[in-house]
Amino acid sequence: RRDLDEAGRTEHLEDLRADDLARGIDLAAAPLMRLTLVRLPDARLHLLWTSHHLILDGWSLAQVLTEVFEEYAALTAGAEPRPPVR
């Protein structure tokens, strides 16, 4: 919540993370990955990305994050995103 002070926002984000962790991931039902985007003051954002390690291991997660950040950088710079060919 943008109307909270810094301590309140920190507590809210910690509660959000704890609630998301407690919710868990049911591998037998969608969604197998969750993204929660929280708008903060000064045009900042907080992204909570939840997935099970069976969906993305450490190496794969690093690859996906690299591609997401490269596409985001291109889009915010007004350039054409160029995802790698796989």
N, CA, C and O atoms as a CHARMM CRD file, in Angstrom:
* protein
*
  344
    1    1 ARG  N      0.83400  -1.17900   0.00000 PROA 1      0.00000
    2    1 ARG  CA     0.00000   0.00000   0.00000 PROA 1      0.00000
    3    1 ARG  C      0.87400   1.23500   0.00000 PROA 1      0.00000
    4    1 ARG  O      1.77200   1.38900   0.82800 PROA 1      0.00000
    5    2 ARG  N      0.59500   2.09700  -0.93200 PROA 2      0.00000
    6    2 ARG  CA     1.42600   3.29000  -1.09700 PROA 2      0.00000
    7    2 ARG  C      1.21400   4.32700  -0.00800 PROA 2      0.00000
    8    2 ARG  O      2.06400   5.19900   0.17800 PROA 2      0.00000
    9    3 ASP  N      0.09300   4.25600   0.72300 PROA 3      0.00000
   10    3 ASP  CA    -0.17600   5.25600   1.75200 PROA 3      0.00000
   11    3 ASP  C      0.52300   4.95500   3.07400 PROA 3      0.00000
   12    3 ASP  O      0.45500   5.76300   4.00000 PROA 3      0.00000
   13    4 LEU  N      1.19100   3.81300   3.18000 PROA 4      0.00000
   14    4 LEU  CA     1.89500   3.44300   4.40500 PROA 4      0.00000
   15    4 LEU  C      3.27600   4.08900   4.45500 PROA 4      0.00000
   16    4 LEU  O      3.86400   4.40100   3.42000 PROA 4      0.00000
   17    5 ASP  N      3.78600   4.28500   5.66800 PROA 5      0.00000
   18    5 ASP  CA     5.16200   4.75500   5.79100 PROA 5      0.00000
   19    5 ASP  C      6.09700   3.57600   5.50300 PROA 5      0.00000
   20    5 ASP  O      5.64300   2.45300   5.28600 PROA 5      0.00000
   21    6 GLU  N      7.39500   3.84200   5.50400 PROA 6      0.00000
   22    6 GLU  CA     8.37200   2.80700   5.11700 PROA 6      0.00000
   23    6 GLU  C      8.26800   1.57000   6.01100 PROA 6      0.00000
   24    6 GLU  O      8.30400   0.44400   5.51500 PROA 6      0.00000
   25    7 ALA  N      8.14100   1.77000   7.31100 PROA 7      0.00000
   26    7 ALA  CA     8.02900   0.63300   8.23400 PROA 7      0.00000
   27    7 ALA  C      6.74700  -0.15100   7.96900 PROA 7      0.00000
   28    7 ALA  O      6.75000  -1.38200   8.00300 PROA 7      0.00000
   29    8 GLY  N      5.66700   0.55100   7.70800 PROA 8      0.00000
   30    8 GLY  CA     4.39200  -0.11400   7.40500 PROA 8      0.00000
   31    8 GLY  C      4.45400  -0.89300   6.10600 PROA 8      0.00000
   32    8 GLY  O      3.92200  -1.99900   6.01400 PROA 8      0.00000
   33    9 ARG  N      5.11200  -0.31000   5.08500 PROA 9      0.00000
   34    9 ARG  CA     5.26000  -1.01500   3.80200 PROA 9      0.00000
   35    9 ARG  C      6.11000  -2.27300   3.97500 PROA 9      0.00000
   36    9 ARG  O      5.79400  -3.32800   3.42700 PROA 9      0.00000
   37   10 THR  N      7.18400  -2.14700   4.73900 PROA 10     0.00000
   38   10 THR  CA     8.04800  -3.30000   4.98100 PROA 10     0.00000
   39   10 THR  C      7.25800  -4.40900   5.66200 PROA 10     0.00000
   40   10 THR  O      7.36100  -5.57300   5.27400 PROA 10     0.00000
   41   11 GLU  N      6.48100  -4.06200   6.66300 PROA 11     0.00000
   42   11 GLU  CA     5.66100  -5.05500   7.36000 PROA 11     0.00000
   43   11 GLU  C      4.62300  -5.66900   6.42000 PROA 11     0.00000
   44   11 GLU  O      4.40600  -6.88000   6.43000 PROA 11     0.00000
   45   12 HSD  N      3.98300  -4.82000   5.60700 PROA 12     0.00000
   46   12 HSD  CA     2.98400  -5.30800   4.65700 PROA 12     0.00000
   47   12 HSD  C      3.61000  -6.28900   3.65200 PROA 12     0.00000
   48   12 HSD  O      3.02400  -7.33100   3.35800 PROA 12     0.00000
   49   13 LEU  N      4.79200  -5.95700   3.12900 PROA 13     0.00000
   50   13 LEU  CA     5.46200  -6.84100   2.17600 PROA 13     0.00000
   51   13 LEU  C      5.88600  -8.15500   2.84600 PROA 13     0.00000
   52   13 LEU  O      5.80700  -9.21700   2.22800 PROA 13     0.00000
   53   14 GLU  N      6.33300  -8.08800   4.09600 PROA 14     0.00000
   54   14 GLU  CA     6.68600  -9.31100   4.82000 PROA 14     0.00000
   55   14 GLU  C      5.45600 -10.18400   5.04300 PROA 14     0.00000
   56   14 GLU  O      5.52600 -11.40700   4.91500 PROA 14     0.00000
   57   15 ASP  N      4.32100  -9.55200   5.37900 PROA 15     0.00000
   58   15 ASP  CA     3.07000 -10.30200   5.55600 PROA 15     0.00000
   59   15 ASP  C      2.62800 -10.92600   4.23400 PROA 15     0.00000
   60   15 ASP  O      2.19100 -12.07700   4.19600 PROA 15     0.00000
   61   16 LEU  N      2.74500 -10.16000   3.15300 PROA 16     0.00000
   62   16 LEU  CA     2.37600 -10.66500   1.83000 PROA 16     0.00000
   63   16 LEU  C      3.22100 -11.87800   1.46700 PROA 16     0.00000
   64   16 LEU  O      2.70200 -12.87500   0.96500 PROA 16     0.00000
   65   17 ARG  N      4.52100 -11.79100   1.72100 PROA 17     0.00000
   66   17 ARG  CA     5.43000 -12.90100   1.43000 PROA 17     0.00000
   67   17 ARG  C      5.09300 -14.12100   2.28300 PROA 17     0.00000
   68   17 ARG  O      5.05800 -15.24300   1.77600 PROA 17     0.00000
   69   18 ALA  N      4.84600 -13.90800   3.57600 PROA 18     0.00000
   70   18 ALA  CA     4.51200 -15.01400   4.47100 PROA 18     0.00000
   71   18 ALA  C      3.20200 -15.68300   4.05900 PROA 18     0.00000
   72   18 ALA  O      3.10000 -16.91000   4.07900 PROA 18     0.00000
   73   19 ASP  N      2.20200 -14.88500   3.68800 PROA 19     0.00000
   74   19 ASP  CA     0.92800 -15.44400   3.23600 PROA 19     0.00000
   75   19 ASP  C      1.10500 -16.25300   1.95400 PROA 19     0.00000
   76   19 ASP  O      0.51900 -17.32400   1.80100 PROA 19     0.00000
   77   20 ASP  N      1.91500 -15.73100   1.03900 PROA 20     0.00000
   78   20 ASP  CA     2.16000 -16.42400  -0.22500 PROA 20     0.00000
   79   20 ASP  C      2.89200 -17.74100   0.02500 PROA 20     0.00000
   80   20 ASP  O      2.56300 -18.76100  -0.58200 PROA 20     0.00000
   81   21 LEU  N      3.87700 -17.72000   0.91100 PROA 21     0.00000
   82   21 LEU  CA     4.61300 -18.92900   1.25300 PROA 21     0.00000
   83   21 LEU  C      3.69600 -19.96500   1.89800 PROA 21     0.00000
   84   21 LEU  O      3.77800 -21.15200   1.58400 PROA 21     0.00000
   85   22 ALA  N      2.81800 -19.51300   2.80300 PROA 22     0.00000
   86   22 ALA  CA     1.88700 -20.42800   3.46400 PROA 22     0.00000
   87   22 ALA  C      0.89400 -21.02600   2.48100 PROA 22     0.00000
   88   22 ALA  O      0.43200 -22.15000   2.67800 PROA 22     0.00000
   89   23 ARG  N      0.56000 -20.29300   1.43000 PROA 23     0.00000
   90   23 ARG  CA    -0.37400 -20.78800   0.41500 PROA 23     0.00000
   91   23 ARG  C      0.21000 -21.98800  -0.31900 PROA 23     0.00000
   92   23 ARG  O     -0.51900 -22.90400  -0.70100 PROA 23     0.00000
   93   24 GLY  N      1.52100 -21.98200  -0.51500 PROA 24     0.00000
   94   24 GLY  CA     2.17800 -23.10500  -1.17100 PROA 24     0.00000
   95   24 GLY  C      1.82700 -23.22700  -2.63900 PROA 24     0.00000
   96   24 GLY  O      1.12900 -22.38400  -3.20100 PROA 24     0.00000
   97   25 ILE  N      2.32300 -24.29300  -3.25100 PROA 25     0.00000
   98   25 ILE  CA     2.05800 -24.58400  -4.65800 PROA 25     0.00000
   99   25 ILE  C      1.52300 -26.01000  -4.73100 PROA 25     0.00000
  100   25 ILE  O      2.17200 -26.94300  -4.25800 PROA 25     0.00000
  101   26 ASP  N      0.36400 -26.17800  -5.31200 PROA 26     0.00000
  102   26 ASP  CA    -0.20800 -27.50300  -5.54000 PROA 26     0.00000
  103   26 ASP  C      0.18800 -27.92400  -6.94700 PROA 26     0.00000
  104   26 ASP  O     -0.31100 -27.37100  -7.92700 PROA 26     0.00000
  105   27 LEU  N      1.07800 -28.89500  -7.04900 PROA 27     0.00000
  106   27 LEU  CA     1.58800 -29.31700  -8.36000 PROA 27     0.00000
  107   27 LEU  C      0.52300 -29.99400  -9.21600 PROA 27     0.00000
  108   27 LEU  O      0.74400 -30.22100 -10.40500 PROA 27     0.00000
  109   28 ALA  N     -0.61900 -30.31600  -8.63700 PROA 28     0.00000
  110   28 ALA  CA    -1.68500 -30.95900  -9.39200 PROA 28     0.00000
  111   28 ALA  C     -2.71600 -29.96100  -9.92200 PROA 28     0.00000
  112   28 ALA  O     -3.67400 -30.34600 -10.59300 PROA 28     0.00000
  113   29 ALA  N     -2.51300 -28.67400  -9.61700 PROA 29     0.00000
  114   29 ALA  CA    -3.50400 -27.67500 -10.03200 PROA 29     0.00000
  115   29 ALA  C     -2.81400 -26.38200 -10.44700 PROA 29     0.00000
  116   29 ALA  O     -1.78000 -26.00300  -9.89500 PROA 29     0.00000
  117   30 ALA  N     -3.40600 -25.71900 -11.42500 PROA 30     0.00000
  118   30 ALA  CA    -2.89700 -24.42000 -11.85900 PROA 30     0.00000
  119   30 ALA  C     -3.24900 -23.36600 -10.82200 PROA 30     0.00000
  120   30 ALA  O     -4.24600 -23.53300 -10.11900 PROA 30     0.00000
  121   31 PRO  N     -2.49000 -22.30300 -10.69400 PROA 31     0.00000
  122   31 PRO  CA    -1.25900 -22.01100 -11.41300 PROA 31     0.00000
  123   31 PRO  C     -0.04800 -22.64800 -10.72100 PROA 31     0.00000
  124   31 PRO  O     -0.04300 -22.83600  -9.50500 PROA 31     0.00000
  125   32 LEU  N      0.95500 -22.97000 -11.50100 PROA 32     0.00000
  126   32 LEU  CA     2.17500 -23.54200 -10.95300 PROA 32     0.00000
  127   32 LEU  C      3.21800 -22.47400 -10.66600 PROA 32     0.00000
  128   32 LEU  O      4.30400 -22.76700 -10.16500 PROA 32     0.00000
  129   33 MET  N      2.88100 -21.25200 -10.98400 PROA 33     0.00000
  130   33 MET  CA     3.76500 -20.11600 -10.73200 PROA 33     0.00000
  131   33 MET  C      2.86700 -18.90700 -10.48800 PROA 33     0.00000
  132   33 MET  O      1.83100 -18.75200 -11.13500 PROA 33     0.00000
  133   34 ARG  N      3.27100 -18.05900  -9.55800 PROA 34     0.00000
  134   34 ARG  CA     2.49000 -16.84600  -9.27200 PROA 34     0.00000
  135   34 ARG  C      3.39600 -15.63200  -9.32600 PROA 34     0.00000
  136   34 ARG  O      4.55300 -15.68600  -8.91000 PROA 34     0.00000
  137   35 LEU  N      2.85800 -14.53700  -9.84200 PROA 35     0.00000
  138   35 LEU  CA     3.53200 -13.24200  -9.82700 PROA 35     0.00000
  139   35 LEU  C      2.61500 -12.26600  -9.11000 PROA 35     0.00000
  140   35 LEU  O      1.43400 -12.15600  -9.44000 PROA 35     0.00000
  141   36 THR  N      3.15900 -11.56000  -8.13200 PROA 36     0.00000
  142   36 THR  CA     2.41500 -10.52400  -7.42800 PROA 36     0.00000
  143   36 THR  C      3.21400  -9.24000  -7.55900 PROA 36     0.00000
  144   36 THR  O      4.36900  -9.17300  -7.14000 PROA 36     0.00000
  145   37 LEU  N      2.60400  -8.23400  -8.13400 PROA 37     0.00000
  146   37 LEU  CA     3.27500  -6.95800  -8.35000 PROA 37     0.00000
  147   37 LEU  C      2.65900  -5.92300  -7.41500 PROA 37     0.00000
  148   37 LEU  O      1.44700  -5.70600  -7.42400 PROA 37     0.00000
  149   38 VAL  N      3.50600  -5.28900  -6.60900 PROA 38     0.00000
  150   38 VAL  CA     3.05000  -4.28700  -5.64600 PROA 38     0.00000
  151   38 VAL  C      3.61500  -2.93700  -6.05800 PROA 38     0.00000
  152   38 VAL  O      4.82600  -2.78200  -6.21900 PROA 38     0.00000
  153   39 ARG  N      2.73400  -1.96600  -6.22600 PROA 39     0.00000
  154   39 ARG  CA     3.15800  -0.61400  -6.59000 PROA 39     0.00000
  155   39 ARG  C      3.57500   0.13100  -5.32000 PROA 39     0.00000
  156   39 ARG  O      2.84000   0.15800  -4.33200 PROA 39     0.00000
  157   40 LEU  N      4.74500   0.72300  -5.36200 PROA 40     0.00000
  158   40 LEU  CA     5.29200   1.47200  -4.23600 PROA 40     0.00000
  159   40 LEU  C      5.39100   2.94700  -4.61800 PROA 40     0.00000
  160   40 LEU  O      5.22300   3.29600  -5.78600 PROA 40     0.00000
  161   41 PRO  N      5.65800   3.80300  -3.65500 PROA 41     0.00000
  162   41 PRO  CA     5.81900   5.22700  -3.99400 PROA 41     0.00000
  163   41 PRO  C      6.99600   5.45700  -4.94500 PROA 41     0.00000
  164   41 PRO  O      7.84800   4.58700  -5.12600 PROA 41     0.00000
  165   42 ASP  N      7.02200   6.62200  -5.53100 PROA 42     0.00000
  166   42 ASP  CA     8.11500   7.04600  -6.41300 PROA 42     0.00000
  167   42 ASP  C      8.26500   6.12800  -7.61800 PROA 42     0.00000
  168   42 ASP  O      9.38100   5.87100  -8.06900 PROA 42     0.00000
  169   43 ALA  N      7.15300   5.63600  -8.13800 PROA 43     0.00000
  170   43 ALA  CA     7.13100   4.79800  -9.34900 PROA 43     0.00000
  171   43 ALA  C      7.95300   3.51900  -9.19800 PROA 43     0.00000
  172   43 ALA  O      8.42600   2.96700 -10.19100 PROA 43     0.00000
  173   44 ARG  N      8.12500   3.04600  -7.96300 PROA 44     0.00000
  174   44 ARG  CA     8.83900   1.79600  -7.72600 PROA 44     0.00000
  175   44 ARG  C      7.84100   0.65100  -7.67100 PROA 44     0.00000
  176   44 ARG  O      6.65900   0.84500  -7.39000 PROA 44     0.00000
  177   45 LEU  N      8.34200  -0.54500  -7.94600 PROA 45     0.00000
  178   45 LEU  CA     7.51800  -1.74800  -7.90100 PROA 45     0.00000
  179   45 LEU  C      8.24300  -2.82000  -7.10000 PROA 45     0.00000
  180   45 LEU  O      9.47300  -2.84500  -7.04000 PROA 45     0.00000
  181   46 HSD  N      7.47300  -3.69400  -6.49200 PROA 46     0.00000
  182   46 HSD  CA     8.02400  -4.85900  -5.78600 PROA 46     0.00000
  183   46 HSD  C      7.37600  -6.07700  -6.42600 PROA 46     0.00000
  184   46 HSD  O      6.15000  -6.18000  -6.47900 PROA 46     0.00000
  185   47 LEU  N      8.20000  -6.99700  -6.91000 PROA 47     0.00000
  186   47 LEU  CA     7.69800  -8.20700  -7.55700 PROA 47     0.00000
  187   47 LEU  C      7.95000  -9.39100  -6.65700 PROA 47     0.00000
  188   47 LEU  O      9.08000  -9.63300  -6.23300 PROA 47     0.00000
  189   48 LEU  N      6.89200 -10.13200  -6.36400 PROA 48     0.00000
  190   48 LEU  CA     6.98700 -11.38400  -5.62900 PROA 48     0.00000
  191   48 LEU  C      6.69000 -12.49500  -6.63100 PROA 48     0.00000
  192   48 LEU  O      5.57100 -12.60900  -7.13200 PROA 48     0.00000
  193   49 TRP  N      7.70200 -13.31200  -6.91800 PROA 49     0.00000
  194   49 TRP  CA     7.59300 -14.37100  -7.92300 PROA 49     0.00000
  195   49 TRP  C      7.69600 -15.69700  -7.18200 PROA 49     0.00000
  196   49 TRP  O      8.73200 -16.00700  -6.59400 PROA 49     0.00000
  197   50 THR  N      6.62400 -16.47500  -7.21300 PROA 50     0.00000
  198   50 THR  CA     6.55600 -17.72800  -6.47100 PROA 50     0.00000
  199   50 THR  C      6.43700 -18.89200  -7.43300 PROA 50     0.00000
  200   50 THR  O      5.56500 -18.91800  -8.30100 PROA 50     0.00000
  201   51 SER  N      7.32800 -19.85400  -7.26400 PROA 51     0.00000
  202   51 SER  CA     7.24300 -21.08800  -8.05100 PROA 51     0.00000
  203   51 SER  C      7.91100 -22.19300  -7.24800 PROA 51     0.00000
  204   51 SER  O      8.67200 -21.93200  -6.31600 PROA 51     0.00000
  205   52 HSD  N      7.61700 -23.40900  -7.61900 PROA 52     0.00000
  206   52 HSD  CA     8.24300 -24.56200  -6.97400 PROA 52     0.00000
  207   52 HSD  C      9.55200 -24.85100  -7.69300 PROA 52     0.00000
  208   52 HSD  O      9.66400 -24.62400  -8.89800 PROA 52     0.00000
  209   53 HSD  N     10.53600 -25.34800  -6.96500 PROA 53     0.00000
  210   53 HSD  CA    11.83200 -25.62600  -7.59500 PROA 53     0.00000
  211   53 HSD  C     11.72900 -26.72400  -8.65400 PROA 53     0.00000
  212   53 HSD  O     12.64200 -26.86900  -9.46800 PROA 53     0.00000
  213   54 LEU  N     10.65100 -27.49300  -8.66500 PROA 54     0.00000
  214   54 LEU  CA    10.45700 -28.47300  -9.73500 PROA 54     0.00000
  215   54 LEU  C     10.11100 -27.79500 -11.06300 PROA 54     0.00000
  216   54 LEU  O     10.35300 -28.35100 -12.13400 PROA 54     0.00000
  217   55 ILE  N      9.55100 -26.60600 -10.98100 PROA 55     0.00000
  218   55 ILE  CA     9.18900 -25.85400 -12.18800 PROA 55     0.00000
  219   55 ILE  C     10.42400 -25.15800 -12.76000 PROA 55     0.00000
  220   55 ILE  O     10.69400 -25.24300 -13.95800 PROA 55     0.00000
  221   56 LEU  N     11.16500 -24.47500 -11.90200 PROA 56     0.00000
  222   56 LEU  CA    12.37800 -23.77200 -12.31200 PROA 56     0.00000
  223   56 LEU  C     13.46000 -24.04900 -11.27500 PROA 56     0.00000
  224   56 LEU  O     13.32900 -23.65600 -10.11600 PROA 56     0.00000
  225   57 ASP  N     14.52400 -24.72300 -11.68700 PROA 57     0.00000
  226   57 ASP  CA    15.64900 -24.91300 -10.77400 PROA 57     0.00000
  227   57 ASP  C     16.49000 -23.63100 -10.78600 PROA 57     0.00000
  228   57 ASP  O     16.17300 -22.68900 -11.51300 PROA 57     0.00000
  229   58 GLY  N     17.53100 -23.59600 -10.00300 PROA 58     0.00000
  230   58 GLY  CA    18.35500 -22.39000  -9.88500 PROA 58     0.00000
  231   58 GLY  C     18.91300 -21.90900 -11.21100 PROA 58     0.00000
  232   58 GLY  O     18.86800 -20.71300 -11.49900 PROA 58     0.00000
  233   59 TRP  N     19.43800 -22.81800 -12.02800 PROA 59     0.00000
  234   59 TRP  CA    20.01300 -22.43300 -13.31500 PROA 59     0.00000
  235   59 TRP  C     18.92900 -21.90000 -14.23800 PROA 59     0.00000
  236   59 TRP  O     19.11000 -20.86200 -14.87400 PROA 59     0.00000
  237   60 SER  N     17.80000 -22.60500 -14.31600 PROA 60     0.00000
  238   60 SER  CA    16.71600 -22.18200 -15.20800 PROA 60     0.00000
  239   60 SER  C     16.13300 -20.84300 -14.77400 PROA 60     0.00000
  240   60 SER  O     15.82900 -19.99100 -15.60900 PROA 60     0.00000
  241   61 LEU  N     15.98000 -20.66200 -13.46600 PROA 61     0.00000
  242   61 LEU  CA    15.44200 -19.40900 -12.96300 PROA 61     0.00000
  243   61 LEU  C     16.33900 -18.24000 -13.35500 PROA 61     0.00000
  244   61 LEU  O     15.84900 -17.18400 -13.75400 PROA 61     0.00000
  245   62 ALA  N     17.64300 -18.42600 -13.24300 PROA 62     0.00000
  246   62 ALA  CA    18.58300 -17.37500 -13.64400 PROA 62     0.00000
  247   62 ALA  C     18.43900 -17.05100 -15.12800 PROA 62     0.00000
  248   62 ALA  O     18.50700 -15.88400 -15.51200 PROA 62     0.00000
  249   63 GLN  N     18.24100 -18.06400 -15.96200 PROA 63     0.00000
  250   63 GLN  CA    18.05700 -17.84300 -17.39900 PROA 63     0.00000
  251   63 GLN  C     16.77800 -17.05200 -17.66400 PROA 63     0.00000
  252   63 GLN  O     16.78100 -16.10000 -18.44500 PROA 63     0.00000
  253   64 VAL  N     15.69300 -17.44500 -17.01500 PROA 64     0.00000
  254   64 VAL  CA    14.41000 -16.76500 -17.21500 PROA 64     0.00000
  255   64 VAL  C     14.50200 -15.31400 -16.73800 PROA 64     0.00000
  256   64 VAL  O     14.06100 -14.40300 -17.43900 PROA 64     0.00000
  257   65 LEU  N     15.07000 -15.09500 -15.55300 PROA 65     0.00000
  258   65 LEU  CA    15.19100 -13.73200 -15.04000 PROA 65     0.00000
  259   65 LEU  C     16.04500 -12.85900 -15.94900 PROA 65     0.00000
  260   65 LEU  O     15.72000 -11.69300 -16.17300 PROA 65     0.00000
  261   66 THR  N     17.12800 -13.41000 -16.46900 PROA 66     0.00000
  262   66 THR  CA    17.97600 -12.65300 -17.39700 PROA 66     0.00000
  263   66 THR  C     17.17100 -12.22200 -18.61400 PROA 66     0.00000
  264   66 THR  O     17.26400 -11.07100 -19.04300 PROA 66     0.00000
  265   67 GLU  N     16.38600 -13.13000 -19.17200 PROA 67     0.00000
  266   67 GLU  CA    15.58200 -12.79500 -20.35200 PROA 67     0.00000
  267   67 GLU  C     14.50500 -11.76900 -20.01600 PROA 67     0.00000
  268   67 GLU  O     14.26500 -10.84700 -20.79600 PROA 67     0.00000
  269   68 VAL  N     13.85500 -11.91900 -18.86400 PROA 68     0.00000
  270   68 VAL  CA    12.82500 -10.96000 -18.45800 PROA 68     0.00000
  271   68 VAL  C     13.43600  -9.57500 -18.29000 PROA 68     0.00000
  272   68 VAL  O     12.87300  -8.59300 -18.77200 PROA 68     0.00000
  273   69 PHE  N     14.58000  -9.48100 -17.61200 PROA 69     0.00000
  274   69 PHE  CA    15.21800  -8.18400 -17.39600 PROA 69     0.00000
  275   69 PHE  C     15.69900  -7.56700 -18.70500 PROA 69     0.00000
  276   69 PHE  O     15.60600  -6.35200 -18.87800 PROA 69     0.00000
  277   70 GLU  N     16.21000  -8.37700 -19.62700 PROA 70     0.00000
  278   70 GLU  CA    16.64900  -7.85600 -20.92600 PROA 70     0.00000
  279   70 GLU  C     15.46800  -7.31800 -21.71500 PROA 70     0.00000
  280   70 GLU  O     15.57000  -6.26200 -22.33900 PROA 70     0.00000
  281   71 GLU  N     14.33800  -8.03700 -21.69400 PROA 71     0.00000
  282   71 GLU  CA    13.15100  -7.55400 -22.40300 PROA 71     0.00000
  283   71 GLU  C     12.61100  -6.28300 -21.75700 PROA 71     0.00000
  284   71 GLU  O     12.21700  -5.34900 -22.45600 PROA 71     0.00000
  285   72 TYR  N     12.59200  -6.24600 -20.43200 PROA 72     0.00000
  286   72 TYR  CA    12.12400  -5.05400 -19.73100 PROA 72     0.00000
  287   72 TYR  C     13.00300  -3.85200 -20.07200 PROA 72     0.00000
  288   72 TYR  O     12.49600  -2.76500 -20.34900 PROA 72     0.00000
  289   73 ALA  N     14.31000  -4.05000 -20.05200 PROA 73     0.00000
  290   73 ALA  CA    15.23900  -2.96100 -20.37900 PROA 73     0.00000
  291   73 ALA  C     15.00200  -2.46500 -21.80200 PROA 73     0.00000
  292   73 ALA  O     15.01200  -1.25800 -22.04600 PROA 73     0.00000
  293   74 ALA  N     14.79100  -3.37700 -22.73400 PROA 74     0.00000
  294   74 ALA  CA    14.53400  -2.97600 -24.11500 PROA 74     0.00000
  295   74 ALA  C     13.23000  -2.18400 -24.21600 PROA 74     0.00000
  296   74 ALA  O     13.18500  -1.13500 -24.85900 PROA 74     0.00000
  297   75 LEU  N     12.19100  -2.67900 -23.59200 PROA 75     0.00000
  298   75 LEU  CA    10.89500  -2.00400 -23.67000 PROA 75     0.00000
  299   75 LEU  C     10.93500  -0.62000 -23.03600 PROA 75     0.00000
  300   75 LEU  O     10.34600   0.31900 -23.57200 PROA 75     0.00000
  301   76 THR  N     11.62000  -0.47700 -21.90000 PROA 76     0.00000
  302   76 THR  CA    11.67600   0.83000 -21.24700 PROA 76     0.00000
  303   76 THR  C     12.58400   1.80000 -21.98500 PROA 76     0.00000
  304   76 THR  O     12.47700   3.01300 -21.80100 PROA 76     0.00000
  305   77 ALA  N     13.48400   1.27100 -22.82500 PROA 77     0.00000
  306   77 ALA  CA    14.36700   2.12800 -23.62100 PROA 77     0.00000
  307   77 ALA  C     13.75900   2.41800 -24.99600 PROA 77     0.00000
  308   77 ALA  O     14.35200   3.14100 -25.79600 PROA 77     0.00000
  309   78 GLY  N     12.59200   1.86200 -25.26500 PROA 78     0.00000
  310   78 GLY  CA    11.94500   2.06700 -26.56800 PROA 78     0.00000
  311   78 GLY  C     12.54300   1.22200 -27.67000 PROA 78     0.00000
  312   78 GLY  O     12.32000   1.49500 -28.85000 PROA 78     0.00000
  313   79 ALA  N     13.30000   0.20000 -27.30600 PROA 79     0.00000
  314   79 ALA  CA    13.91300  -0.68900 -28.30200 PROA 79     0.00000
  315   79 ALA  C     13.04600  -1.92400 -28.49300 PROA 79     0.00000
  316   79 ALA  O     12.15700  -2.22000 -27.69500 PROA 79     0.00000
  317   80 GLU  N     13.32700  -2.61400 -29.54800 PROA 80     0.00000
  318   80 GLU  CA    12.60700  -3.86500 -29.84800 PROA 80     0.00000
  319   80 GLU  C     13.23700  -5.00200 -29.02900 PROA 80     0.00000
  320   80 GLU  O     14.43200  -5.26700 -29.16200 PROA 80     0.00000
  321   81 PRO  N     12.44900  -5.66800 -28.19200 PROA 81     0.00000
  322   81 PRO  CA    13.00300  -6.80700 -27.43900 PROA 81     0.00000
  323   81 PRO  C     13.46700  -7.89700 -28.39800 PROA 81     0.00000
  324   81 PRO  O     12.82200  -8.15300 -29.41400 PROA 81     0.00000
  325   82 ARG  N     14.57000  -8.52800 -28.07800 PROA 82     0.00000
  326   82 ARG  CA    15.10500  -9.61200 -28.90800 PROA 82     0.00000
  327   82 ARG  C     15.32600 -10.84600 -28.06100 PROA 82     0.00000
  328   82 ARG  O     16.44300 -11.10700 -27.61300 PROA 82     0.00000
  329   83 PRO  N     14.25400 -11.61600 -27.83700 PROA 83     0.00000
  330   83 PRO  CA    14.42900 -12.82800 -27.03600 PROA 83     0.00000
  331   83 PRO  C     15.35000 -13.81000 -27.76600 PROA 83     0.00000
  332   83 PRO  O     15.33300 -13.88600 -28.99500 PROA 83     0.00000
  333   84 PRO  N     16.14300 -14.55300 -27.01400 PROA 84     0.00000
  334   84 PRO  CA    17.04700 -15.50900 -27.66200 PROA 84     0.00000
  335   84 PRO  C     16.27500 -16.62000 -28.35500 PROA 84     0.00000
  336   84 PRO  O     15.20500 -17.03200 -27.90600 PROA 84     0.00000
  337   85 VAL  N     16.83200 -17.09100 -29.44400 PROA 85     0.00000
  338   85 VAL  CA    16.23600 -18.21800 -30.16300 PROA 85     0.00000
  339   85 VAL  C     16.66000 -19.48300 -29.43800 PROA 85     0.00000
  340   85 VAL  O     17.84700 -19.67700 -29.17300 PROA 85     0.00000
  341   86 ARG  N     15.73200 -20.32200 -29.12100 PROA 86     0.00000
  342   86 ARG  CA    16.03600 -21.58300 -28.43500 PROA 86     0.00000
  343   86 ARG  C     15.64300 -22.74300 -29.32200 PROA 86     0.00000
  344   86 ARG  O     15.81300 -23.90000 -28.93700 PROA 86     0.00000
